[in-house]
């Protein structure tokens, strides 16, 4: 017993198989380790076909900058200071030490020495920036507990201060 397939169905079947094989051949890719391998592979492929091959490859890089390096840092500024005592890692990777004279500032580079002066009492302390913050609107600096005790702001929690960048 032989199967009889109408001629139109046979033509459709052959064309579907041909299209599938052609699409599968277009889908072949080769692994690329880095950008130079990619450009070399493109050059080889364009030379093989006899005509230039135009491929668009989107390579996206994300660069993280914690602060704008071109920003002008004012040597003196005024605002409200607070203190913090969270036992955690600071933004530069150090373990927070409440006895150290350190502070958090939103934009100053890590390692910057900053003189914080309590405007009400005239007491001042020099701190090193090692963290980011404060994240409360209106506040310009968060100092460690030890620095807050030296400034005399532990009881009130905050104080109006003058900030002077030393170096």
C-alpha positions as CSV (number, residue, x, y, z in Angstrom):
1,X,0.0,0.0,0.0
2,X,1.6,3.3,-1.1
3,X,0.9,6.6,0.4
4,X,-0.3,9.2,-2.1
5,X,0.4,12.8,-1.2
6,X,-1.1,15.5,-3.4
7,X,1.5,17.5,-5.3
8,X,0.6,20.8,-3.5
9,X,1.2,19.2,0.0
10,X,4.5,17.8,-1.2
11,X,5.7,21.2,-2.4
12,X,4.6,22.8,0.9
13,X,6.5,20.2,2.9
14,X,9.7,20.6,0.8
15,X,9.6,24.4,1.1
16,X,9.0,24.2,4.9
17,X,12.0,21.9,5.3
18,X,14.2,24.1,3.1
19,X,13.2,27.3,5.1
20,X,13.9,25.5,8.4
21,X,17.3,24.4,7.2
22,X,18.2,27.9,5.9
23,X,17.1,29.5,9.2
24,X,19.1,27.0,11.2
25,X,22.2,27.8,9.2
26,X,21.7,31.6,9.9
27,X,21.5,31.0,13.6
28,X,25.1,29.6,14.0
29,X,27.3,31.6,16.3
30,X,30.9,31.3,17.4
31,X,32.1,32.0,20.9
32,X,34.1,35.1,21.4
33,X,36.4,35.7,24.4
34,X,37.0,39.4,24.1
35,X,36.6,42.5,21.8
36,X,39.8,41.8,19.8
37,X,38.5,38.3,19.0
38,X,35.2,39.8,17.9
39,X,36.8,42.3,15.5
40,X,39.1,39.6,14.1
41,X,36.1,37.3,13.5
42,X,34.2,40.1,11.7
43,X,37.2,40.8,9.5
44,X,37.5,37.1,8.5
45,X,33.8,36.9,7.8
46,X,33.8,40.0,5.6
47,X,36.8,38.7,3.6
48,X,35.2,35.3,3.0
49,X,32.0,36.6,1.5
50,X,33.7,39.0,-0.9
51,X,31.6,42.0,0.3
52,X,31.9,43.9,3.6
53,X,29.8,42.6,6.4
54,X,28.2,45.2,8.7
55,X,27.4,44.1,12.2
56,X,26.3,46.3,15.0
57,X,27.5,45.1,18.4
58,X,26.3,47.0,21.5
59,X,28.8,46.9,24.3
60,X,27.6,48.7,27.4
61,X,29.9,49.5,30.2
62,X,28.7,51.0,33.5
63,X,31.1,53.2,35.4
64,X,30.4,53.9,39.0
65,X,31.7,57.1,40.5
66,X,30.8,57.8,44.2
67,X,31.1,61.5,43.8
68,X,31.7,64.0,41.0
69,X,35.5,64.4,40.8
70,X,35.3,67.7,38.9
71,X,33.1,69.3,41.5
72,X,34.6,72.2,43.4
73,X,34.9,71.4,47.1
74,X,34.3,74.5,49.2
75,X,37.0,74.9,51.9
76,X,34.4,76.2,54.4
77,X,30.7,75.3,54.7
78,X,28.0,75.5,57.4
79,X,25.1,73.2,58.3
80,X,23.8,70.7,60.9
81,X,25.9,67.9,62.2
82,X,24.7,64.7,63.8
83,X,26.3,61.5,65.1
84,X,25.9,57.8,64.5
85,X,27.0,54.6,66.3
86,X,25.9,51.8,63.9
87,X,28.3,48.9,64.3
88,X,28.7,48.0,60.6
89,X,31.1,48.4,57.7
90,X,31.7,52.0,56.4
91,X,31.4,53.0,52.8
92,X,35.2,52.6,52.2
93,X,35.2,49.1,53.7
94,X,36.5,49.8,57.2
95,X,34.7,48.4,60.2
96,X,33.0,51.3,62.1
97,X,34.9,52.3,65.2
98,X,32.9,54.5,67.5
99,X,36.1,55.6,69.4
100,X,37.8,56.8,66.2
101,X,37.6,60.4,65.0
102,X,35.8,59.7,61.8
103,X,32.8,61.1,59.9
104,X,30.5,60.5,57.0
105,X,30.1,63.2,54.3
106,X,28.1,62.9,51.1
107,X,30.7,64.1,48.6
108,X,34.2,64.6,50.1
109,X,36.8,62.0,49.1
110,X,37.6,59.2,51.6
111,X,40.6,60.2,53.7
112,X,39.9,63.9,53.7
113,X,40.7,65.7,57.0
114,X,37.8,67.9,58.1
115,X,37.7,70.3,61.0
116,X,34.2,70.4,62.5
117,X,33.5,73.3,64.8
118,X,30.4,73.5,67.0
119,X,29.1,77.1,66.5
120,X,27.3,77.2,69.9
121,X,30.3,76.2,72.0
122,X,33.3,76.9,69.8
123,X,34.6,73.4,70.4
124,X,36.2,71.7,67.4
125,X,37.5,68.3,66.4
126,X,39.4,67.1,63.3
127,X,37.9,64.0,61.7
128,X,38.7,61.7,58.7
129,X,36.1,61.0,56.1
130,X,35.5,57.3,55.8
131,X,31.8,56.9,55.1
132,X,28.9,58.4,53.1
133,X,25.9,60.2,54.6
134,X,24.1,61.7,56.3
135,X,20.9,60.9,54.5
136,X,18.7,63.3,56.3
137,X,17.8,66.5,54.5
138,X,19.6,69.6,56.0
139,X,22.4,67.7,57.6
140,X,26.0,68.1,56.2
141,X,28.0,65.6,58.3
142,X,27.6,62.6,60.6
143,X,30.4,62.2,63.1
144,X,31.4,59.2,65.2
145,X,30.3,59.0,68.9
146,X,33.8,60.0,70.1
147,X,33.9,63.1,67.9
148,X,30.3,64.0,69.0
149,X,31.4,63.8,72.7
150,X,34.4,66.1,71.9
151,X,32.0,68.5,70.2
152,X,29.4,68.3,73.1
153,X,26.5,67.3,70.9
154,X,25.7,63.9,72.4
155,X,22.9,65.2,74.6
156,X,21.1,67.3,71.9
157,X,21.8,64.9,69.0
158,X,22.5,67.7,66.5
159,X,24.3,71.0,66.4
160,X,25.0,73.8,64.0
161,X,28.6,73.5,62.8
162,X,31.2,75.0,60.5
163,X,33.2,72.6,58.3
164,X,36.7,73.4,57.2
165,X,38.5,71.1,54.8
166,X,42.1,70.7,56.1
167,X,43.5,68.4,53.3
